[in-house]
Amino acid sequence: SNNYTITFAALFIPYTILLVTLSHVYFKVRSKVLENISHETSSGSKSFSKDFYIYSLAVFANVLGLIPASIILYKASIILSPSKMDWLVPILFMLIQLVDAPTALVAGIVFDRIGTIVLTIPFFLSIFASLFTFYALDLTFLVISCIFYGIVLGMQESVYRAAVSYYVPREGRGTAYGIFNTVYGIGFLFSGTLFGLFLDLKAELLYIIFYTTIMQILALVFLLKSVRKKVFENLSSL
């Protein structure tokens, strides 16, 4: 019956479980965490390598050329509303999450084997999420777009962040993750604005292909520049 009060009230259930779990973990390991923090902050510096900033720039370019989920769902509402099938919009979001979860697990396993070079996969697939969204005239292409986006999102939530640990010393990772997430968030802010503008202006598909391809090529160039010798070291150890 479209009762948002009940819907949002129901969210207390998973978040209550989350808070209970976090509290349990905190009290279980806090003594060890505090001991490690005390040791790490008293030794070493927080200087970051040039490769860390190049990697952050690679992720920025990747995100800048990736259509956000909100724009995919907005396009879905435009297509589905005339036939009164807009109830499928949250189902499409659920599809993204269903693809996201197992992808994150598989990507993490592969990342542990070959390192940051695995990021070439989501950088390449990012092109198709945008392409199929703007090409979509019916539900089929929206589903395909959601699948591609779910794969990329799963890798963003796992290996994009895990890769930061390759570039910075342990004692500086808090600051490094702060910088990385700021760059990541700004990239999504601009990409949402740009793709929303493309949609409102009914931009030609050729322009979308050109823009997303250029951004992902830039992202790949920066990524390969940042990994350098680590790629060959990881592959030779397989």
C-alpha positions, 0 to 999 in steps of 0.5 A, a space after each residue: 500500500 506504499 506505506 513508507 512509515 512501515 518500510 522505514 520502520 522495518 529498516 530498524 531490524 537489520 540496523 539493530 542487528 548490525 549495531 549488536 554485531 559491531 558492539 560484540 566485535 568491538 568489546 571482543 578485540 578492542 584491547 588488541 586494536 588499541 595495542 596495535 594503534 599505540 605501537 603504530 602511531 609511535 613509529 614510522 611516518 605517514 608519507 605516501 608513495 606517488 603510486 598511491 596518488 596515481 592509483 587514486 587518480 585511476 579510480 577517479 577517472 573510472 568512477 567519472 566514466 561510470 553511470 551511477 545506479 541512481 541514473 540507471 533507476 531513473 532511466 528505468 522509471 522513465 521507460 516503465 512508468 507509461 506501462 505502469 510497471 514502475 514497481 519494477 524499479 526497486 526490483 532492478 536495484 535488488 538485482 544490482 545488489 544480488 550481483 554485487 554480493 557474490 562478485 565482491 567475494 570472487 573478486 577478493 579471492 582473485 585479488 589475493 592471487 594477482 593483485 591490483 591488475 584485476 581492476 582492469 576488469 571493472 574498468 573495462 566493464 564500466 563502459 557497458 553499464 553506461 552504454 546499455 542504460 542509454 541504449 535501453 528502450 525496454 526492460 531487457 537492456 536495463 537488466 543487462 545494465 544492472 548486471 554490469 553495474 552490479 559486477 563493477 559495484 561488487 569490485 568497488 566495494 572490495 578490491 578497489 579499497 583493498 588495493 589501497 593497502 598495497 600503496 601505503 604503510 600500515 600506520 598511514 592507512 587511516 589517512 590514505 583511506 580518507 583521501 581515497 574515499 574523498 576522491 571516490 565520492 567526488 568522482 561519483 558526484 561529478 559522474 551523477 551530474 554529467 550522466 544526469 545532464 546527458 539524459 536530460 539533454 537526450 545525448 546521442 549514444 555515440 557521445 556516451 560511448 566516446 565519453 565513457 571509453 575515453 575515461 576508462 582508457 585514462 583510468 587503465 593508463 593510470 592504473 597500469 602506471 601505478 602497479 608497475 613491477 607489482 604486476 609481474 611480481 604477483 603473476 610470477 608467484 602464481 
